[in-house]
């Protein structure tokens, strides 16, 4: 399991940042955890149109990633995409098979660990293809 510094879990929510000292948004958390693991994070597609179109753009931008199937369990460093409502797309990164690190704009939460089952409307879990 990835060792997460305490300051990362105390970071406030801040749009556009991937630095715990400044705060992080959901994609910033993904970038931060991948940096800790010594890996390049996936590319975030620009938000155009519906979440379905965004996922399609993401697949083209990230040919080294695949959406895991229904029978597969999430693993460390899988990226979870959820669509809590039709105007929002959120991301988190699995830090073990049962929990993921997310950033939320809900007052007082910021960066936190959530059990996978608490994430609403998961639209896809994506895994790096290792050759």
N, C-alpha and C positions, 0 to 999 in steps of 0.2 A: 504494500500500500504506500502511496505517496505520502511523505511527511509534510504536512502543511504548517507553516509558521503561524503562530497565534495571531500576529498582526494581520494576516490575510483574513482570518475569520472575524476580526473586529473592524474590518474596513466598511465604511459607509457605502451606500449606493451612489455612483456618480456616472452619468452617461459619458461614453467615449473614452473611458480610462481603463487601463489594465495594470495599474500600479496600486498596491494596497495602501501606500502612504497617502494617496490622493482619493481613494475610493475606486470602486469598479462597477461596471455594468455587467450584464450577463455574459456578453461575448468577451469582455475583458477578463472575466474569471476563467473562461476556456483558454484564452491566450496565456494567462498567468500560470495555470497548472501545466500547460504544455511546456512552457519555458522551464519550470521546476524540473520537469521530467527530461529536459534536454532535447526536446523534439519541436519541430516546426508545427504550429497549429494549422488547422484547416483554414481555407480562405473563406471569409464571410462574404456572400454575394450581396450586392447592393439591394436594398429593399425596393423592388419594383413589383407593382401589382399584388396579386393574392399570394398568400403563403405557399400555395401549390407551385406557382410560378417561381417563387423564391427558392424552393427546394430543388426545382428543376435547374435553375441557374447555379445552385450550390453543387449539384452533381457534376455539372460541366466544369465548374471551377476547381473541383476536387476529385480528379480522376483516381487518386489513390485511396478513396474512401468508398465504402459500400453500406447500404442500409441493411441492418441485421434482420433476419427472418423471425417469424412468430415463435418458432421453437427455440431460439437462441436466447441466452440470458445475457444481460448487460455485464460488461467487464470493465476493469479499470481503464480509463482514458477514452471510453466511448463517449461520444457527444450526443446529448439528448436535446431534441428540439420539441418544444411544446407550443401550442397555440391556445392560450387561455381564453381569448375572445377573438373575434374576426379582425381586429385591428392590431393585434400584438403577436409577435413571435419572440419566444424566449429560448435561451440555450443554457445548458448546464453540462458539467463534465462528471462522469462517474469516477469516484475515488476509491470505491471498492464495489463489489457486486450488488450491494444493497442501498448505497447512499450516493448522493451527488452533491457537488458544490455548486451553488447558484448565487446570484445576486438579485435582490428584489427591491423595488422602490417602495414597498410597503413600509410605512413609517416605523423606524426603530429596528428593522431587520437587517438591511444591507446584505453583506455577504454571509451566507450561512450554509449549513449542511442540512439536507433534507433527505428523508427516506424516499426511495424511488416510488413507492406506492402513493406518496402524497402529491406527486406532480400531476397536474390536471391536463387532460387532453394532449397526451404525448402523440405527436404526429410521426416521429421517427427517431431511431437510435442508430447512430452512424459509427462505423469502426474503420480504423486505418487498415489498409491492405498491406501486409508485410510480405515482401518478396524474398 
